[in-house]
């Protein structure tokens, strides 16, 4: 499973690549758009930024997955948005204010099915962990 240093390094490199290429390289991965999620640290109160993919994006909403590569722990960004669901995202250089909501029940089941049908890697992540991987909908606010 990825450790915190590796994840932070990957985020830093990804942001640098996007900046250096004007978004021409790194704005999508495997056909999924990349977004920068901006949360407020639940302990520090400081702005935190994470590079994520959005396997589903429709009508101004983005769906993100708190997989952390199948790690047994939720990613820190997920804990932050649960504590403070008003977040910002940057997609293709545009900053947007969003409200985060963790899906449950039938909604989660339907979204998860769509996600793994299109991007099989998420199913592999779920196999690596006993926790239910959260599926989060980001809606404009």
Secondary structure, DSSP 8 states (H G I E B T S, - for coil): ---HHHHHHHHHHHHHHHHHTTTSSSSEETTEEEEEEEEE-TTT--EEEEEEEESEEETTEEEEE--GGG-SS--HHHHHHHH--EEEEEETTEEEEEEEEE--HHHHHHHHHHHHHH-THHHHHHHT-SS---EEEEEE-
